[in-house]
Amino acid sequence: MSMLTPPGMGGKYRITGDRYPRMRRPKGQRRVVMASVAAVVALAAAGYGTLELVQVFSGDDSSTEAKRGGGASPCPSPSTGDGGSEGARTASGDAKPGAEPRAERLPKPGSITVNVLNATTRSGLAKDTADELKKRGFTIGEIGNAPAKLDKKVKGSALLLAAPGKRTTASLKVLGTQLTKPETSYEERDGREVDLVLGDDFTKLTGKKEADHTLSTLRRATPAPAASNC
């Protein structure tokens, strides 16, 4: 009798031999498990490949570029030395005198404050002109005589004067549509107000219909500021 035979049992219940029974997983069940694992891996790979194809055909390759480390950022850093600081000052409109200001969307007449100054010997000219500009939507500031440096020294129809900057430049463009061949000049000063200095050849503003047409054409021709993705 083997030592594995329980006490009191014998005959056909007797266990003989000196090897323990081995428990094995059925071969069919093992194949099922392996097939399931392979299917999961295949589905995961197919899903990832599909996502990459969608990004390629939709043009969204930013994530791929980021992974590859290729391509520098299109947005310059505002603190990258003197060049970056200069670019920031230019973008804010603090241009130097005589420099060509960058284009900006043209403002509405109501957002432009105009000082109407008379450099001629004709009395009441500044007030009459200011009243007409107000009817056309402009905001009127000071009305009076031109300063001594300009009095009786503007030979053309008018002189448009303002501080340098893209905002004031755009304002002068809008105001210029109300006049016939005005001259434009800039001087170092504060504020966004613009001066309309009436000269010897000035008689009256351009007709409202003609001025409106010129302003409409100018708005269509002026590009809007480029959008930034920064």
C-alpha positions in Angstrom: 0.0 0.0 0.0 1.3 3.4 -0.9 1.8 6.1 1.8 -0.7 8.2 -0.2 -3.6 5.7 0.5 -5.8 7.1 3.3 -6.1 4.9 6.4 -8.9 2.3 6.2 -9.1 2.4 2.4 -7.8 -0.3 0.2 -8.8 -2.4 -2.7 -9.8 -0.4 -5.7 -9.3 2.8 -3.8 -5.7 2.1 -3.1 -3.2 4.6 -4.5 -0.1 3.0 -5.7 3.1 4.5 -7.0 5.3 7.4 -5.7 4.3 10.3 -8.0 1.8 13.0 -7.2 -0.9 13.8 -9.7 -0.1 16.9 -11.9 -2.8 19.5 -12.5 -2.6 20.9 -16.1 -4.7 23.5 -17.9 -6.5 22.0 -20.8 -4.8 22.7 -24.1 -8.0 24.1 -25.7 -8.4 26.8 -22.9 -4.8 27.9 -23.3 -5.4 28.6 -27.0 -8.4 30.7 -26.2 -6.5 32.9 -23.8 -3.6 33.4 -26.2 -6.0 34.3 -29.0 -7.8 36.8 -26.8 -4.5 38.6 -25.9 -3.5 38.7 -29.6 -6.9 40.2 -30.6 -6.6 43.0 -27.9 -3.1 43.9 -29.1 -4.2 44.0 -32.8 -7.2 46.2 -32.0 -5.0 48.6 -30.0 -2.5 48.9 -32.9 -5.3 49.4 -35.4 -6.8 52.2 -33.3 -3.5 54.0 -33.0 -2.9 53.8 -36.7 -6.4 55.1 -37.5 -5.8 58.1 -35.2 -2.6 59.0 -37.0 -4.3 58.8 -40.4 -7.1 61.1 -39.2 -4.5 63.7 -38.0 -2.6 63.5 -41.3 -5.6 63.9 -43.6 -7.1 66.7 -41.4 -3.9 68.6 -41.4 -3.5 68.4 -37.6 0.2 67.4 -37.3 1.1 69.6 -34.4 1.2 66.7 -32.0 3.4 64.7 -34.4 5.8 67.7 -34.8 5.9 68.2 -31.1 6.8 64.5 -30.6 9.5 64.7 -33.2 10.9 68.0 -31.8 10.9 69.6 -35.3 9.9 73.2 -36.1 10.5 76.3 -34.0 7.6 78.1 -32.5 6.1 80.7 -34.8 5.4 83.1 -31.9 8.5 85.1 -30.9 9.3 85.6 -27.3 8.7 89.1 -26.0 11.8 88.9 -23.9 14.4 87.7 -26.4 16.9 90.5 -26.2 16.8 93.9 -27.7 15.1 92.7 -30.9 12.1 91.4 -29.1 11.7 94.5 -27.0 11.9 96.7 -30.2 9.3 94.5 -31.9 7.0 94.9 -28.9 7.4 98.7 -29.0 6.7 98.8 -32.7 3.6 96.6 -32.3 2.2 98.9 -29.6 2.3 101.8 -31.9 5.1 103.8 -30.2 6.8 104.4 -33.5 9.7 106.8 -33.9 9.0 110.2 -35.7 9.3 109.8 -39.4 8.9 106.0 -39.3 6.2 104.4 -41.4 3.5 103.2 -38.9 2.0 99.8 -39.4 -1.5 99.4 -40.9 -4.5 99.2 -38.6 -8.2 98.8 -39.0 -9.6 102.3 -39.6 -11.5 103.8 -36.7 -15.0 105.2 -36.9 -15.4 109.0 -37.0 -17.0 109.1 -33.5 -13.8 107.7 -32.0 -11.7 110.4 -33.5 -11.4 113.7 -31.5 -10.5 116.6 -33.9 -9.2 120.0 -32.9 -10.2 122.5 -35.6 -7.7 125.4 -35.8 -7.8 128.4 -38.1 -4.5 129.5 -39.7 -6.2 132.0 -42.0 -7.4 135.6 -41.6 -11.1 134.6 -42.2 -13.0 134.7 -38.9 -15.5 132.0 -38.0 -13.9 129.4 -40.4 -12.9 127.0 -37.6 -16.4 127.0 -36.0 -18.3 126.4 -39.2 -15.9 123.6 -40.2 -16.2 122.0 -36.7 -20.0 122.1 -36.9 -20.0 120.3 -40.2 -17.5 117.7 -39.0 -19.7 117.1 -35.9 -22.7 116.5 -38.2 -20.7 113.8 -40.0 -20.0 111.9 -36.8 -16.6 113.2 -35.6 -16.0 114.2 -32.0 -14.9 117.9 -31.7 -12.2 119.0 -29.3 -10.7 122.5 -29.3 -11.9 125.2 -31.7 -9.8 128.3 -32.2 -6.9 129.9 -33.9 -3.7 128.1 -34.9 -0.6 128.5 -32.8 1.9 131.2 -33.8 4.2 128.7 -35.5 1.4 127.8 -37.9 -0.7 131.0 -38.1 -0.8 132.2 -41.7 1.8 129.7 -42.7 -0.4 126.9 -44.1 -0.6 127.6 -47.8 -2.5 124.5 -48.9 -6.1 123.6 -48.0 -5.3 122.1 -44.6 -2.6 120.5 -42.5 -3.4 117.4 -40.5 -1.3 117.1 -37.4 -0.9 114.4 -34.7 1.5 112.4 -32.5 3.2 109.5 -34.3 1.6 106.1 -34.0 -0.5 103.6 -36.0 -3.7 104.7 -34.2 -3.3 108.4 -35.0 -2.2 107.6 -38.5 -5.4 105.7 -39.1 -7.4 108.6 -37.6 -5.7 111.1 -40.0 -6.6 108.8 -43.0 -10.3 108.9 -42.0 -10.3 112.7 -41.4 -8.4 113.2 -44.7 -11.4 111.8 -46.6 -13.3 115.0 -45.7 -10.7 117.3 -47.3 -9.1 118.1 -50.6 -5.4 117.2 -50.8 -4.5 117.9 -47.1 -0.9 117.7 -45.9 0.0 115.4 -43.0 2.6 115.8 -40.4 3.6 114.4 -37.0 5.0 115.9 -33.9 6.2 114.6 -30.5 3.3 115.0 -28.1 0.9 113.0 -26.0 -2.7 111.9 -26.7 -4.6 110.6 -29.7 -6.3 113.8 -30.6 -5.7 115.1 -34.2 -5.5 118.7 -35.4 -7.1 120.1 -38.5 -5.3 123.3 -39.3 -7.2 125.2 -42.0 -5.0 126.8 -44.6 -5.2 129.6 -47.1 -6.7 127.5 -49.9 -9.4 126.0 -47.7 -13.0 126.8 -48.7 -15.1 124.0 -47.3 -15.1 120.3 -46.6 -15.5 117.7 -49.4 -19.1 117.0 -50.1 -20.6 114.4 -47.7 -21.5 111.9 -50.4 -18.1 112.1 -52.0 -16.4 111.8 -48.6 -18.5 108.8 -47.6 -17.6 107.0 -50.9 -13.9 107.8 -50.4 -14.0 106.5 -46.8 -15.9 103.3 -47.9 -13.2 102.6 -50.6 -10.4 103.3 -48.1 -11.9 100.8 -45.6 -12.1 98.1 -48.2 -8.5 98.7 -49.2 -7.1 98.7 -45.7 -6.0 95.2 -44.5 -7.2 94.1 -41.1 -4.5 93.2 -38.5 -3.2 89.7 -38.9 -4.6 87.2 -36.3 -2.1 85.8 -33.8 -2.0 82.2 -32.6 0.3 83.1 -29.7 
